[in-house]
Amino acid sequence: MIKNRGVVSLTAFLIAVMILTVGCVSQYVRSAKIYVQQGDNKNAKEELLKGKDVTPNDPQLFHLLGRVHAELEEWEEMNVAFNHVMELTDSFNDDIEATRKESWRMVFNKGVKPFNKEDYSKALVSFKNALIIIPGKYETLKQLGLCYLQLENTEKAEEYLKAAIETESDMTTKNADDPKYDLSSRINLLNIYMLGKRWDEVISIAQDILEHEPGRADVIDKIALAYQQTDQDEKAIKAWDDVIKVNPENPDYYYNKGNILYRMERLEEAAEAYKSTLKYKPDDEEAFALLTNALLRLEDWQGLVELLEPALFQGGAVEAPENPEKDVNIWRILNAAYVNIGENEKALVTSKVIITLEGDSP
């Protein structure tokens, strides 16, 4: 019987302690609520911090503490308090989620205005806080990436843009065909990889983009260049052909294709590519020189005449100009072309120019 009385007494004692403890915590919560109603969140926080040391497992206290931290924009402390509440009970989950969403909306929007005004450093502060409130949120990660991109911190920009892509299932878009594909972040990553000459990564992400946007010239030309830089010649030629179909008036596309063909000793094809370059960019000196060399190696004398004659006799008539082109070698090539196609009178004119230029040489 003594033993049983002891158990009863101990139980009664524990109950009494719990009642007293709850009473103390409730008093802290009640006091904090009064401060909150008065708009005095700092004193409310102090009351709750005292209370949490007395009973560290009161979900009501920590829920209120989390909301007070939110009012004070103490986001890390808010998350600590809310996370502790959710460990204790799920009774407050809906309110915690609503508080976090509203806090995120407020802070994220606070960063939008300076971002639009190109004050990226200021915007960065708000977006970082938004990421603390709801970690891993797609919109926040993307905006952080864009801020760092504008601030020319490509390492950080890459980090956050890749993180955004990993969480793109959270994105909202009006694109009903593919609502979960972040094209713009991939384009930005592609440009970062191009800037760093990270050709393998250029190829990888460009292939990804082209699966969704097969006709994008601004992506096809980059993958073509990446193939070219990594000596994947056949793939590069095909890619240049693909982008030429999309944008046939870009002289650089033909020029780059011509360079690959020239290196592969496919001189006739290279010559055609360089001719197309000059069609859209007549003053491209490099394409002109490479076309000349290709035709010379092919011994295409008629092609050389058609190329060089209008360039050297700009007046139209084949007669010695007063101020001839100073490169004597180009005159020698044209002279050889005239001789080989039997244009002896024209060859005589070029010979005179060659003699004059050689005589002027020191």
C-alpha positions as CSV (number, residue, x, y, z in Angstrom):
1,M,0.0,0.0,0.0
2,I,2.8,2.4,0.8
3,K,4.3,1.6,-2.6
4,N,1.0,2.4,-4.3
5,R,0.5,5.6,-2.5
6,G,4.0,6.6,-3.6
7,V,3.0,6.1,-7.2
8,V,-0.1,8.1,-6.8
9,S,1.8,10.9,-5.1
10,L,4.4,11.0,-7.9
11,T,1.8,11.1,-10.6
12,A,-0.1,13.8,-8.8
13,F,3.2,15.7,-8.5
14,L,4.0,15.4,-12.3
15,I,0.5,16.6,-13.2
16,A,0.9,19.5,-10.9
17,V,4.2,20.4,-12.5
18,M,2.7,20.2,-16.0
19,I,-0.2,22.4,-15.0
20,L,2.2,25.0,-13.5
21,T,4.4,24.8,-16.6
22,V,1.6,25.2,-19.0
23,G,0.3,28.0,-17.0
24,C,3.7,29.8,-17.2
25,V,3.9,29.3,-21.0
26,S,0.3,30.4,-21.5
27,Q,1.1,33.6,-19.7
28,Y,4.0,34.2,-22.0
29,V,1.8,33.6,-25.0
30,R,-0.9,35.8,-23.6
31,S,1.5,38.6,-23.0
32,A,3.0,38.2,-26.4
33,K,-0.4,38.4,-28.0
34,I,-1.1,41.6,-26.2
35,Y,2.1,43.1,-27.5
36,V,1.3,41.9,-31.1
37,Q,-2.1,43.6,-30.9
38,Q,-0.3,46.8,-29.9
39,G,2.0,46.4,-32.9
40,D,5.0,45.9,-30.5
41,N,6.6,42.8,-32.1
42,K,9.9,43.3,-30.5
43,N,8.6,43.0,-26.9
44,A,6.3,40.1,-28.1
45,K,9.4,38.3,-29.3
46,E,11.2,38.9,-26.0
47,E,8.3,37.4,-24.1
48,L,8.2,34.4,-26.3
49,L,11.9,33.8,-26.2
50,K,11.6,33.7,-22.4
51,G,8.7,31.3,-22.7
52,K,10.5,28.9,-25.0
53,D,13.3,28.4,-22.5
54,V,10.7,27.3,-20.0
55,T,8.8,24.8,-22.2
56,P,10.7,24.2,-25.5
57,N,7.9,21.9,-26.8
58,D,4.9,24.2,-26.8
59,P,3.8,24.4,-30.5
60,Q,1.5,27.4,-29.9
61,L,4.3,29.4,-28.5
62,F,6.7,28.6,-31.4
63,H,4.0,29.2,-33.9
64,L,3.4,32.7,-32.5
65,L,7.2,33.2,-32.3
66,G,7.5,32.3,-36.0
67,R,4.8,34.8,-37.0
68,V,6.5,37.5,-34.9
69,H,9.8,36.8,-36.6
70,A,8.0,37.1,-39.9
71,E,6.7,40.5,-38.9
72,L,10.2,41.6,-38.0
73,E,11.5,40.1,-41.3
74,E,13.8,37.7,-39.4
75,W,13.5,35.0,-42.0
76,E,16.0,32.4,-40.7
77,E,14.6,32.7,-37.2
78,M,11.1,32.4,-38.6
79,N,12.0,29.1,-40.3
80,V,13.6,27.7,-37.2
81,A,10.5,28.4,-35.2
82,F,8.1,27.1,-37.8
83,N,10.2,23.9,-38.4
84,H,10.1,23.2,-34.7
85,V,6.3,23.6,-34.7
86,M,5.9,21.1,-37.5
87,E,8.1,18.6,-35.7
88,L,5.7,18.8,-32.7
89,T,2.3,18.9,-34.6
90,D,0.7,19.4,-37.9
91,S,-2.1,21.5,-36.5
92,F,-0.5,24.8,-37.6
93,N,0.8,23.6,-41.0
94,D,-1.8,25.4,-43.1
95,D,-1.2,28.7,-41.3
96,I,2.6,28.2,-41.5
97,E,2.4,27.6,-45.3
98,A,0.2,30.7,-45.8
99,T,2.6,32.8,-43.7
100,R,5.6,31.7,-45.7
101,K,3.8,32.2,-49.1
102,E,2.7,35.7,-48.2
103,S,6.1,36.6,-46.8
104,W,7.8,35.2,-49.9
105,R,5.4,37.2,-52.2
106,M,6.1,40.4,-50.3
107,V,9.9,40.0,-50.3
108,F,10.1,38.7,-53.9
109,N,8.0,41.6,-55.2
110,K,10.3,44.0,-53.2
111,G,13.2,42.8,-55.4
112,V,11.3,43.2,-58.7
113,K,11.2,47.0,-58.8
114,P,15.0,47.5,-58.4
115,F,15.6,44.6,-60.8
116,N,13.5,46.4,-63.4
117,K,15.4,49.6,-62.7
118,E,18.7,47.7,-63.2
119,D,19.7,48.0,-59.6
120,Y,20.8,44.4,-59.5
121,S,22.7,44.6,-56.2
122,K,19.7,45.9,-54.4
123,A,17.4,43.3,-56.0
124,L,19.8,40.6,-55.0
125,V,19.3,41.3,-51.3
126,S,15.5,40.8,-51.6
127,F,15.8,37.7,-53.8
128,K,18.2,36.1,-51.3
129,N,15.8,36.7,-48.5
130,A,13.0,35.2,-50.6
131,L,15.1,32.1,-51.0
132,I,15.5,31.9,-47.2
133,I,11.7,32.1,-46.7
134,I,11.0,29.3,-49.2
135,P,14.2,27.5,-50.1
136,G,14.5,26.0,-53.6
137,K,11.6,28.0,-55.2
138,Y,11.9,28.1,-58.9
139,E,11.1,31.8,-59.4
140,T,13.6,32.9,-56.8
141,L,16.4,30.8,-58.1
142,K,15.9,32.1,-61.6
143,Q,15.9,35.7,-60.6
144,L,19.0,35.2,-58.5
145,G,20.7,33.7,-61.6
146,L,19.6,36.7,-63.7
147,C,20.9,39.2,-61.1
148,Y,24.3,37.5,-61.0
149,L,24.3,37.3,-64.8
150,Q,23.8,41.1,-65.0
151,L,26.4,41.6,-62.4
152,E,28.8,39.5,-64.6
153,N,29.3,36.9,-61.9
154,T,28.9,34.0,-64.3
155,E,29.9,31.4,-61.7
156,K,27.0,32.3,-59.4
157,A,24.7,32.9,-62.3
158,E,25.4,29.4,-63.5
159,E,24.8,27.9,-60.0
160,Y,21.4,29.5,-59.6
161,L,20.2,29.0,-63.2
162,K,21.0,25.3,-63.0
163,A,19.2,25.1,-59.7
164,A,16.2,26.8,-61.3
165,I,16.1,24.2,-64.1
166,E,16.3,21.4,-61.6
167,T,13.1,22.8,-59.9
168,E,11.3,23.9,-63.1
169,S,8.4,21.6,-62.3
170,D,7.3,24.4,-59.9
171,M,7.2,27.0,-62.7
172,T,4.0,28.6,-64.0
173,T,3.6,29.5,-67.6
174,K,1.0,30.0,-70.3
175,N,2.8,27.7,-72.7
176,A,0.3,24.8,-72.8
177,D,2.5,22.7,-75.0
178,D,5.4,22.4,-72.6
179,P,4.6,24.1,-69.3
180,K,7.6,22.8,-67.4
181,Y,10.5,23.7,-69.7
182,D,12.6,26.8,-68.7
183,L,14.0,27.8,-72.1
184,S,15.3,31.2,-71.1
185,S,17.5,29.8,-68.3
186,R,19.0,27.3,-70.7
187,I,19.7,30.0,-73.3
188,N,21.5,32.0,-70.6
189,L,23.5,28.9,-69.6
190,L,24.4,28.3,-73.2
191,N,25.7,31.8,-73.5
192,I,27.8,31.3,-70.3
193,Y,29.3,28.1,-71.7
194,M,30.0,29.9,-75.0
195,L,31.8,32.7,-73.2
196,G,33.9,30.2,-71.3
197,K,34.5,28.1,-74.5
198,R,33.2,25.1,-72.7
199,W,32.4,23.3,-75.9
200,D,31.1,20.0,-74.5
201,E,28.6,21.8,-72.3
202,V,27.6,24.0,-75.2
203,I,26.8,20.9,-77.3
204,S,24.9,19.2,-74.4
205,I,22.6,22.1,-73.6
206,A,22.2,23.1,-77.2
207,Q,21.0,19.6,-78.0
208,D,18.6,19.8,-75.2
209,I,17.2,23.2,-76.4
210,L,16.9,22.0,-80.0
211,E,14.8,19.1,-79.0
212,H,12.2,21.7,-77.9
213,E,13.0,24.5,-80.3
214,P,14.5,22.8,-83.4
215,G,14.5,26.0,-85.6
216,R,16.4,28.4,-83.4
217,A,19.3,29.8,-85.5
218,D,20.9,31.4,-82.4
219,V,21.3,27.9,-80.9
220,I,22.1,26.0,-84.1
221,D,25.0,28.3,-84.9
222,K,26.5,27.8,-81.4
223,I,26.3,24.0,-81.6
224,A,27.9,24.2,-85.0
225,L,30.8,26.3,-83.7
226,A,31.2,23.9,-80.8
227,Y,31.4,20.9,-83.1
228,Q,33.9,22.9,-85.2
229,Q,36.0,23.7,-82.2
230,T,36.1,20.1,-81.1
231,D,37.0,18.8,-84.6
232,Q,33.7,17.0,-85.1
233,D,33.8,18.2,-88.7
234,E,30.9,16.3,-90.3
235,K,28.5,17.3,-87.5
236,A,29.7,20.8,-87.8
237,I,29.1,20.9,-91.5
238,K,25.6,19.5,-91.0
239,A,24.9,22.1,-88.3
240,W,26.1,24.9,-90.5
241,D,23.8,23.6,-93.3
242,D,20.9,23.5,-90.9
243,V,21.4,27.1,-89.7
244,I,21.9,28.3,-93.3
245,K,18.4,26.9,-94.1
246,V,17.0,29.0,-91.3
247,N,19.0,32.1,-92.0
248,P,20.5,31.9,-95.6
249,E,21.8,35.5,-95.7
250,N,24.3,35.3,-92.8
251,P,27.8,35.4,-94.4
252,D,29.5,34.1,-91.2
253,Y,27.7,30.7,-91.6
254,Y,29.1,30.1,-95.0
255,Y,32.6,31.3,-93.9
256,N,32.7,28.9,-91.0
257,K,31.5,26.0,-93.1
258,G,34.1,26.9,-95.8
259,N,36.9,26.8,-93.2
260,I,36.0,23.3,-92.2
261,L,35.8,22.1,-95.9
262,Y,39.1,23.9,-96.7
263,R,40.8,22.1,-93.8
264,M,39.3,18.8,-95.0
265,E,40.8,19.4,-98.5
266,R,37.2,19.6,-100.0
267,L,38.3,22.6,-101.9
268,E,35.4,22.8,-104.4
269,E,32.9,22.8,-101.6
270,A,35.0,25.3,-99.7
271,A,35.2,27.6,-102.7
272,E,31.4,27.6,-103.0
273,A,31.0,28.4,-99.4
274,Y,33.4,31.3,-99.6
275,K,31.6,32.6,-102.7
276,S,28.4,32.7,-100.7
277,T,30.2,34.6,-98.0
278,L,31.3,37.2,-100.5
279,K,27.8,37.4,-102.0
280,Y,26.4,38.7,-98.7
281,K,29.6,40.4,-97.5
282,P,31.6,41.6,-100.5
283,D,34.3,43.3,-98.4
284,D,35.3,40.2,-96.4
285,E,39.0,40.1,-97.0
286,E,39.6,36.8,-95.3
287,A,37.0,35.0,-97.4
288,F,38.4,36.6,-100.5
289,A,41.9,35.4,-99.7
290,L,40.8,31.9,-98.9
291,L,38.6,31.7,-102.0
292,T,41.6,32.8,-104.1
293,N,43.8,30.1,-102.5
294,A,41.2,27.4,-103.0
295,L,40.7,28.3,-106.7
296,L,44.5,28.4,-107.2
297,R,44.9,25.0,-105.7
298,L,42.1,23.7,-107.9
299,E,43.7,25.4,-110.9
300,D,40.4,26.9,-111.6
301,W,41.7,29.7,-113.8
302,Q,38.4,30.9,-115.1
303,G,37.1,31.1,-111.5
304,L,40.2,33.2,-110.6
305,V,39.6,35.5,-113.4
306,E,35.9,36.0,-112.4
307,L,37.0,36.7,-108.9
308,L,40.1,38.8,-109.3
309,E,39.4,40.8,-112.5
310,P,36.5,42.9,-111.0
311,A,38.4,43.3,-107.8
312,L,41.6,44.6,-109.5
313,F,40.1,46.5,-112.4
314,Q,37.3,48.3,-110.6
315,G,36.6,50.6,-113.5
316,G,35.6,47.6,-115.6
317,A,38.2,48.0,-118.4
318,V,41.3,45.8,-118.2
319,E,44.0,48.4,-118.4
320,A,46.8,49.4,-116.1
321,P,45.3,51.4,-113.2
322,E,46.9,54.5,-111.8
323,N,47.0,53.2,-108.3
324,P,47.1,49.4,-108.5
325,E,46.6,47.1,-105.6
326,K,50.0,46.9,-103.9
327,D,49.9,43.1,-103.3
328,V,52.0,41.9,-106.3
329,N,51.1,38.3,-105.6
330,I,47.5,38.8,-106.4
331,W,48.5,40.3,-109.8
332,R,50.8,37.3,-110.5
333,I,47.8,35.0,-109.8
334,L,45.6,36.9,-112.1
335,N,48.4,37.0,-114.7
336,A,48.7,33.2,-114.5
337,A,45.0,32.8,-114.9
338,Y,44.9,34.9,-118.0
339,V,47.8,33.0,-119.5
340,N,46.1,29.6,-118.8
341,I,42.9,30.6,-120.5
342,G,44.6,32.2,-123.4
343,E,43.8,35.9,-122.6
344,N,47.2,37.1,-123.7
345,E,46.4,40.8,-124.1
346,K,45.0,40.9,-120.6
347,A,48.1,39.0,-119.4
348,L,50.3,41.7,-120.9
349,V,48.4,44.3,-118.9
350,T,48.9,42.4,-115.6
351,S,52.6,41.8,-116.5
352,K,53.1,45.6,-116.8
353,V,51.5,46.2,-113.4
354,I,53.7,43.5,-111.9
355,I,56.9,45.1,-113.3
356,T,55.7,48.5,-112.0
357,L,55.1,47.1,-108.5
358,E,58.3,45.2,-108.4
359,G,60.2,48.3,-109.5
360,D,58.6,50.3,-106.6
361,S,59.6,47.7,-104.1
362,P,62.6,48.6,-101.9
